[in-house]
């Protein structure tokens, strides 16, 4: 049983894996093993950790069909996007266009760069309700985005999966348009790796892609990476200075097999490298379970939830008729009688019936996001819906 490979409290029904997932026991154990090994001789550990990190980075690149010299490790996707957006050269009065439903911290990166460099910042409008999504097609979405590009747009920042809508943006088709217009395309991929197959060899027209490993990928908390198109290696300037800023010798110069880009963008300073080194065990877990099998199971659980949500609670999912636009997570509007609870919805649901879901607010009200993983099963989904039905019938939520 896959659930036995994780340590999950028996009374908790956890359906928030798109935001933060559980880590396999083997990976948690590997973190502690690497930490203890380092503490056996910290001086030696720091001296050799560069070689170990490069091995890890090479395996990570292989898993996503990328070149190891094109990725750099960071604790999260926010830091990866900081490295690209703030380090990428733009001219005064150039325009940054950022998606309307982007993660708040990513929007603030764009705002910070615009204010610091006297750039223009504009928001790209996105469909935001069930009516709009029900009419959506890939072709319409691409045209909708293309129509908002202007001659001044030089950087487009957009999510691969718009979490608040469960919407999968066709980034490969979009990238052909941005490349033809000379627009740099930076993708926030926080909600895609693990849930969707990612192949960087197909990203020739994409300029940057940032990933978190602790969401759908089940990875150690505080691990992520950025992928940079080789054409942008020489353009990108590091945001932090240290031993790796200029030409250097010793272990630092050995990282990345002579790549100057790798030397400049490797992790700076002494830190706990154990979570990054445990990525090896994470990738071993995925290869043992099978990426296609994991992703198929995520889809099965998501479809089962949608069917049962409508059958048991008469709540329809907010989805597009085009299956290729739907990420494997279910968005649904909170019933009107519970809209007034607002920001406390997740807290109330956890306190009253031990269910962990994520809720957010759009212009038309509050919505829930369901995201299951391989440690979930249909029985848990039925139990969760029964608990929610009890609350709705008894009006137990205040």
URLINGI-V545914 format. One record per backbone hydrogen bond with DSSP energy under -0.5 kcal/mol. CO is the residue of the C=O (numbers start at 0). NH is the residue of the N-H. If there is no record, write none. Layout:
co = (CO CO)
nh = (NH NH)
//
This chain:
co = (0 1 2 4 5 8 10 11 12 12 14 15 15 23 23 24 25 26 27 28 29 30 31 32 33 34 35 36 36 37 40 41 42 43 44 47 47 48 49 50 51 52 53 54 55 56 57 58 59 60 61 63 64 66 67 69 71 73 75 76 77 78 79 80 81 81 82 83 86 90 93 94 94 94 95 95 96 97 98 102 102 103 104 105 106 107 108 109 110 111 112 113 113 117 119 121 122 123 128 129 130 131 132 132 135 136 137 138 139 140 141 142 144 145 149 151 153 154 154 155 155 156 157 159 159 160 161 161 161 165 166 166 168 169 170 171 172 173 173 174 175 176 177 178 183 183 184 184 184 185 186 186 187 187 188 188 191 191 195 198 199 202 206 207 208 209 210 212 213 214 217 219 222 223 224 225 226 228 229 231 241 248 249 249 250 250 251 253 255 257 258 259 260 261 270 272 272 273 275 276 277 278 279 280 281 282 283 284 285 289 290 291 292 293 294 295 296 297 298 299 300 301 302 303 304 305 306 307 307 308 308 309 313 315 316 320 321 322 324 324 326 328 329 330 331 334 335 337 337 338 340 341 343 344 345 346 347 348 348 349 353 354 355 357 359 361 364 365 366 367 368 369 370 372 376 377 378 379 380 381 382 383 384 385 386 387 388 389 390 390 395)
nh = (3 4 5 24 7 11 12 13 14 355 370 18 19 26 27 28 29 30 31 32 33 34 35 36 37 38 39 39 40 40 44 45 46 47 48 50 51 52 53 54 55 56 57 58 59 60 61 62 63 65 64 199 200 69 70 227 225 223 79 80 81 82 83 84 85 86 86 87 236 93 119 96 153 154 97 121 156 123 101 105 106 107 108 109 110 111 112 113 114 115 116 117 118 92 95 97 124 99 132 133 134 134 135 320 321 140 141 142 143 144 145 146 147 148 152 94 183 96 156 157 185 98 187 161 168 162 164 165 166 326 161 168 170 173 174 175 176 176 177 178 179 180 182 181 155 185 186 206 207 157 188 209 159 160 191 192 194 195 193 201 202 205 228 186 226 188 224 218 20 217 23 222 212 73 210 71 208 231 232 235 244 251 252 253 253 254 254 256 258 259 262 263 264 265 272 275 276 277 278 279 281 282 283 284 285 286 287 288 289 293 294 295 296 297 298 299 300 301 302 303 304 305 306 307 308 309 310 311 312 312 314 313 315 332 318 322 324 325 167 326 328 330 369 317 367 337 338 340 341 341 343 344 347 348 349 350 351 352 354 353 12 356 14 368 366 364 361 333 359 331 357 329 16 375 380 381 382 383 384 385 386 387 388 389 390 391 392 393 394 395 397)
//
